[in-house]
């Protein structure tokens, strides 16, 4: 066999998991260390299962996470985009998207049916998984009873663009009036990841707080969901806590 032939044969073998050092194989690593103690890339590699010539399955997983910056970015990626990634294809992309959706639903199951929402952290816990998978801004109204328990699942009022999501008072309070709720909390996501409120967020919140006073349904807070911007930081912002809007006038 020629030198070029030998090199081609070596490169073809490199993509097989069985040719990787045993301690580096994702399934063996999971058996040895436990599922909670292996990397995101190793978990993703187990789902993807196989590589391609010149690119083993762990390298494919690492590249996916790198290209999408995080598991959150991966969850937001369209199916077609994942399918076109090196070493993927539609079936592997479907498996990955299905696993991420199961994780979102598992988190949803752990939330009580009618939780009491008395802090921005509790609001964020209700919407976090849904917001994490969105690549557009979405605006919700959370309808509460007199004990500040959710009357029903958060209602999506509008679905906007990458960086804006208009919400008209008519749409927000229509749902609140129909449900005969006592209070509402507003929420929306920032796909950019930075939960800090914009000037438009503050303006809109003031408008909705005023509208709530007119119809007799107080707005208790407006919570913006994003991603933590530094170690120990929260992945949400509360306009009530920030003092940007007076909810008590």
URMOWO-V182727 format. One record per residue. N is the residue number from 1. RES is the residue in one letter. PHI is phi in degrees with one decimal (999 if undefined). D_CENTER is the distance of its C-alpha to the mean C-alpha in Angstrom with 2 decimals. Layout:
{{N:RES:PHI:D_CENTER} {N:RES:PHI:D_CENTER}}
This chain:
{{1:X:999:51.68} {2:X:-69.5:51.24} {3:X:-60.4:49.19} {4:X:-64.7:46.65} {5:X:-64.4:46.53} {6:X:-61.3:45.97} {7:X:-62.2:43.07} {8:X:-62.8:41.44} {9:X:-65.7:41.84} {10:X:-63.0:40.22} {11:X:-62.4:37.20} {12:X:-66.9:36.83} {13:X:-72.3:36.84} {14:X:-61.9:34.19} {15:X:-80.4:31.32} {16:X:-83.1:32.21} {17:X:-61.2:30.53} {18:X:-65.9:33.98} {19:X:-91.0:35.29} {20:X:-80.3:32.84} {21:X:-55.7:34.17} {22:X:-56.0:33.66} {23:X:-69.6:31.81} {24:X:-97.8:29.22} {25:X:-74.4:28.55} {26:X:-60.4:25.12} {27:X:-67.6:26.55} {28:X:-64.9:29.45} {29:X:-63.8:27.31} {30:X:-66.1:25.25} {31:X:-62.2:28.60} {32:X:-76.8:30.02} {33:X:-106.5:27.30} {34:X:95.3:25.15} {35:X:-62.6:21.68} {36:X:-73.5:20.20} {37:X:-111.8:22.04} {38:X:-108.5:21.28} {39:X:-71.7:19.02} {40:X:-57.9:15.71} {41:X:-63.8:17.99} {42:X:-65.7:20.46} {43:X:-62.7:18.11} {44:X:-65.4:16.91} {45:X:-63.1:20.62} {46:X:-63.9:21.61} {47:X:-69.8:19.51} {48:X:-72.0:20.91} {49:X:77.7:24.38} {50:X:-129.7:26.57} {51:X:-101.4:27.03} {52:X:-140.8:29.33} {53:X:-53.0:32.59} {54:X:86.1:32.13} {55:X:-149.0:28.49} {56:X:-78.8:27.75} {57:X:-65.0:24.65} {58:X:-68.2:23.42} {59:X:-63.9:23.91} {60:X:-62.4:21.92} {61:X:-63.8:18.95} {62:X:-61.6:19.39} {63:X:-66.7:19.69} {64:X:-60.2:16.48} {65:X:-65.2:14.48} {66:X:-63.3:16.75} {67:X:-66.2:16.50} {68:X:-101.6:12.71} {69:X:72.9:12.87} {70:X:-171.9:10.27} {71:X:-66.5:8.52} {72:X:-62.3:5.20} {73:X:-62.0:7.82} {74:X:-65.0:9.26} {75:X:-65.1:6.74} {76:X:-80.4:7.06} {77:X:-68.0:10.73} {78:X:-63.8:13.24} {79:X:-55.2:15.32} {80:X:-62.7:18.40} {81:X:-67.1:17.20} {82:X:-64.5:16.49} {83:X:-63.2:19.83} {84:X:-87.5:21.66} {85:X:-67.5:20.66} {86:X:-55.4:23.74} {87:X:82.1:24.52} {88:X:-97.7:21.99} {89:X:102.8:23.11} {90:X:-66.2:21.80} {91:X:-64.7:22.33} {92:X:-63.3:20.47} {93:X:-62.6:17.53} {94:X:-63.5:17.60} {95:X:-62.5:17.73} {96:X:-64.1:14.68} {97:X:-63.4:12.57} {98:X:-64.7:14.27} {99:X:-65.3:13.56} {100:X:-66.4:9.77} {101:X:-68.7:10.16} {102:X:-61.5:12.67} {103:X:-61.8:10.56} {104:X:-63.7:8.25} {105:X:-68.9:11.71} {106:X:-63.2:13.30} {107:X:-62.5:11.30} {108:X:-61.8:12.13} {109:X:-62.9:15.69} {110:X:-79.0:16.09} {111:X:-86.2:15.82} {112:X:-55.9:19.39} {113:X:-58.6:20.36} {114:X:-129.9:21.66} {115:X:-70.2:20.44} {116:X:-81.3:22.28} {117:X:-110.1:20.24} {118:X:-116.9:22.40} {119:X:-152.7:20.16} {120:X:-58.4:17.13} {121:X:-62.3:15.61} {122:X:-69.3:16.11} {123:X:-62.8:14.57} {124:X:-61.2:11.34} {125:X:-66.1:11.49} {126:X:-73.3:11.89} {127:X:-105.9:9.00} {128:X:-54.3:6.31} {129:X:-67.7:4.87} {130:X:-65.9:5.76} {131:X:-66.6:4.75} {132:X:-61.2:1.17} {133:X:-89.1:3.64} {134:X:-96.5:6.23} {135:X:-108.9:8.90} {136:X:-131.7:11.17} {137:X:-72.6:11.83} {138:X:-132.9:12.03} {139:X:-115.8:14.50} {140:X:-120.0:15.01} {141:X:-120.6:18.14} {142:X:-102.4:18.39} {143:X:-94.9:21.94} {144:X:-121.5:23.83} {145:X:-89.4:27.28} {146:X:-67.1:29.93} {147:X:-97.8:28.43} {148:X:61.2:24.99} {149:X:-94.4:23.62} {150:X:-60.3:21.25} {151:X:-77.7:23.59} {152:X:-155.9:21.09} {153:X:-59.6:17.42} {154:X:-51.0:15.77} {155:X:-97.2:17.33} {156:X:-78.0:15.70} {157:X:-88.8:18.45} {158:X:-155.2:17.56} {159:X:-129.1:15.29} {160:X:-109.6:16.28} {161:X:-100.7:16.33} {162:X:-59.8:14.52} {163:X:-132.9:15.86} {164:X:-153.4:17.45} {165:X:-150.7:17.14} {166:X:-64.1:20.57} {167:X:-134.8:21.09} {168:X:-88.4:24.73} {169:X:-52.6:26.25} {170:X:-58.4:27.85} {171:X:-72.3:24.61} {172:X:-64.4:23.14} {173:X:-88.9:26.34} {174:X:-59.1:27.41} {175:X:-64.6:24.92} {176:X:-65.4:25.92} {177:X:-69.6:29.60} {178:X:-61.4:29.37} {179:X:-85.3:27.74} {180:X:51.6:30.36} {181:X:-82.1:27.86} {182:X:-90.6:29.08} {183:X:-144.3:26.26} {184:X:-134.7:22.93} {185:X:-122.2:19.90} {186:X:-95.9:18.04} {187:X:-155.1:14.37} {188:X:-153.4:12.36} {189:X:-109.2:9.51} {190:X:-114.0:10.53} {191:X:-58.2:8.94} {192:X:-64.1:11.52} {193:X:101.7:9.84} {194:X:-84.4:13.08} {195:X:-81.0:13.03} {196:X:-59.7:16.83} {197:X:-69.2:18.37} {198:X:-88.9:20.32} {199:X:-60.7:23.86} {200:X:-68.2:22.82} {201:X:-60.3:20.34} {202:X:-65.7:23.35} {203:X:-60.3:25.72} {204:X:-62.9:23.73} {205:X:-62.5:23.24} {206:X:-59.8:27.00} {207:X:-63.1:27.79} {208:X:-73.4:25.81} {209:X:-62.6:27.28} {210:X:-63.6:30.70} {211:X:-64.6:30.13} {212:X:-61.5:29.14} {213:X:-63.3:32.43} {214:X:-65.2:34.36} {215:X:-95.6:33.15} {216:X:77.3:33.30} {217:X:-125.0:29.63} {218:X:-62.8:28.44} {219:X:-91.5:25.06} {220:X:-86.7:24.12} {221:X:-170.2:21.23} {222:X:-132.2:18.55} {223:X:-108.9:15.26} {224:X:-109.6:12.96} {225:X:-103.1:9.38} {226:X:-147.8:8.47} {227:X:-132.4:8.79} {228:X:-58.8:12.09} {229:X:-91.0:14.76} {230:X:-159.2:17.23} {231:X:-60.2:18.13} {232:X:87.9:18.34} {233:X:-80.3:16.71} {234:X:-81.8:14.36} {235:X:-97.7:10.83} {236:X:-145.0:12.21} {237:X:-135.2:15.61} {238:X:-111.2:18.18} {239:X:-70.7:20.83} {240:X:-68.3:23.24} {241:X:-66.0:23.00} {242:X:-72.3:23.29} {243:X:79.3:26.46} {244:X:-68.5:25.64} {245:X:-132.8:26.44} {246:X:-92.1:29.13} {247:X:-90.0:28.03} {248:X:-106.4:31.39} {249:X:-66.2:33.97}}
